[in-house]
């Protein structure tokens, strides 16, 4: 009632701004404080909060508020808007447990709660856990055996280094970034036409694999085209800014959709780098965070000079785009530097929809800057046709996130560099929190998309700030920071939960045990292909169309899903063709993002469709067929040896006696069933396109 939302503010009173509130707080004479008088009052007409709000302050809260006023009523900015300072390492009692600085912060928190960390996980569990986290694929039984046999003190660190150096690392890291960057192979909206953006996806994979520092990773994607003598790769990187949906419906108004595209870029920047819900301020001043509507459009101005037309072509890339040589990404350094950007073309018409010529498969949409920037106005209620033309808004960042002594960025390139300034309060925190979320399923700030006042407080604020400052100290080295996390004793704990821990900390927010979470939709399919020996590992290239339910697209459009054949059926899920209006149903059943908008955190569900997919989907049935073949051909002839081989291929460990007994019983049951019904056996063995081994 008395906060930043001007529309909801009562009595023209702001209590969130100290200068406005001092007259009512009266720290110089707190007994005369109108605020204290109102919250202590028993008169329902005077008491605050008012009775009809159904909110009430406890005696302890009233006492705390009184002490705060008595001590001077000092205000402090929201915690996330204060630049992180490197905290001192906390003291702990158990000096033997910590392996690095991360563990000191975690252990100190556990000791305050009267808890102790869990024992280290078994070596089989560790190699499976870290292999899946860093590459998206499990280890082979042979790799597990090699790790078990290595008793040297540095065995685990050697394993981590090998995984970080694997080309699979870039693929699994790219999967999360593609969700955040709203990458897809179609435009979205009703027509959902085809586009060609796989070169940008391949740039992301390569950037992770060569460990491009996160500051350069950011700058090249937001403004690579504006770098001096921008290379082809740096221009391709800016495809990030063109991954948004594009409308190609003939009756649409180009000016309306051009506004939507720019607003999408602002909202995406807000989520990925700032962890703020900037979209709330598109139509009005933010109701909870210190971002005004004017400030939204000042950020908007940085992205408002891309020479694009509001409507997309019937199929193909919308200008501006650049040609991508067939030899990409295997260009020499000289070739990479000699590629000039394609000239942009601005199409204007007042009488009809005249669309620029689309780009074909050998192009990629990119960002470019008009010589004369478009003027930017505040749009009343966010409506494209209601600009407040009395004032042209200059490019600027919100006052609440400005840095001490740093001039506001003047263009898109300076904006990208401003995000990576060491004193920026949000970028490093938001980024390391997402890394933590990747490895522990939940970020230190659970609401990884929202660090604002409506987001959750960090579970370990000092650890979050230490990681943020360490990331900067490491010169934004992503692999180095991730290695620090996965080599910590915190990460290496057993994930087994005791009744005591389930009662005290069921969600593991105190980190008294190791991470335990489900495989992502991508990793689940990839592991099935990997266990069956079907996975085709090939980096990059156009998206592929694996098995899909029949007539999957026909209900929405005249375009038909034409399934690929051969090795394209068995590529990693990262390369699956992604149509926005009809995303791959297998992925969606397991909580993948839909790629409509920027997504950095996904909810988990439990539905019967998940079990039905695993039992009946062609991919999983075919993978099970070839897992069985591997069990028959790669193990000794005994039943136990074959069952053990299959179990290890799927779980990375040996079965215990009770599990082996269950597998024997299942084997006997199915063998008996199919011996009596050879037709069903033949039908099962014909699922999928790859022929079985008749021997």
SULWO-V883555 format. One record per backbone hydrogen bond with DSSP energy under -0.5 kcal/mol. CO is the residue of the C=O (numbers start at 1). NH is the residue of the N-H. If there is no record, write none. Layout:
# SULWO-V883555
CO;NH  CO;NH
This chain:
# SULWO-V883555
1;10  2;15  2;16  4;6  5;9  10;13  13;15  16;18  17;20  17;21  18;21  18;22  21;24  21;25  22;26  24;34  24;35  26;29  29;32  30;33  33;37  34;38  35;39  36;40  37;41  38;48  42;44  43;46  43;47  50;53  50;55  51;54  58;62  59;63  60;64  61;65  62;66  63;67  64;68  65;69  66;70  67;71  68;73  69;72  78;81  79;82  81;83  85;87  93;95  94;98  100;103  100;104  101;104  101;105  102;106  103;107  104;108  105;109  106;110  107;111  108;112  109;113  110;115  111;114  119;494  122;126  123;127  124;128  125;129  126;130  127;131  128;132  129;133  130;134  131;135  131;136  131;137  132;136  140;144  141;145  142;146  143;147  144;148  145;149  146;150  147;150  149;151  152;155  154;158  155;159  156;160  157;161  158;162  159;163  160;164  161;165  162;166  163;166  166;169  166;170  167;171  168;172  169;173  170;174  171;175  172;176  173;177  174;178  175;179  176;180  177;181  178;183  179;182  179;599  185;195  187;246  188;192  193;187  194;316  197;200  197;201  198;202  199;203  200;204  201;205  202;206  203;207  204;208  205;209  206;210  207;212  208;211  213;217  214;218  215;219  216;220  217;221  218;222  219;223  220;224  221;241  223;226  224;227  227;230  231;235  232;236  233;237  234;238  235;238  236;239  237;240  238;241  239;242  240;243  247;312  249;252  252;254  253;256  253;257  254;258  255;259  256;260  257;261  258;262  259;263  260;264  261;265  262;266  263;267  264;268  265;269  266;270  267;271  268;272  269;273  269;274  270;275  270;276  275;451  276;278  277;280  278;281  279;282  283;381  287;5  289;291  290;400  291;286  292;296  293;297  294;298  295;299  296;300  297;301  298;302  298;396  299;302  299;303  300;303  301;304  303;306  305;307  305;370  306;308  317;359  319;309  320;366  322;364  323;325  325;328  327;330  329;331  332;336  333;337  334;338  335;339  336;232  338;340  345;347  346;348  352;354  353;355  359;317  360;363  362;324  364;322  371;373  376;393  378;380  378;388  379;382  380;383  383;386  386;380  387;389  388;378  388;391  391;393  398;401  399;402  403;406  411;415  412;416  413;417  414;418  415;419  416;420  418;421  421;424  426;430  427;431  428;432  429;433  430;434  431;435  432;436  433;437  434;438  435;439  436;440  437;441  440;442  444;446  444;459  446;448  447;450  452;455  458;461  460;464  461;465  462;466  463;467  464;468  465;469  466;470  467;471  468;472  469;473  470;474  471;476  472;475  474;477  476;214  476;478  477;481  478;482  479;483  480;484  481;485  482;486  483;487  485;488  488;492  490;493  492;121  494;514  498;502  499;503  500;504  501;505  505;508  508;511  512;118  520;524  521;525  522;526  523;527  524;528  525;529  526;530  527;531  528;532  529;534  529;535  530;533  535;537  536;538  536;572  544;546  544;577  545;564  549;552  551;555  553;556  553;557  560;562  561;563  565;568  566;569  567;570  568;571  570;536  572;575  573;576  575;544  577;579  578;185  578;186  578;580  580;583  584;588  585;589  586;590  587;590  587;592  588;591  607;610  607;611  608;612  609;613  610;614  611;615  612;616  613;617  617;621  618;622  619;623  620;624  621;625  622;626  623;627  624;628  625;629  626;630  627;631  628;632  629;633  630;634  638;642  639;643  640;644  641;645  642;646  643;647  644;648  645;649  646;650  647;651  648;652  656;660  657;661  658;662  659;663  660;664  661;665  662;666  663;667  664;668  665;669  666;670  667;671  668;672  669;673  670;674  671;675  672;676  673;677  677;681  678;682  679;683  680;684  681;685  682;686  683;686  684;687  692;694
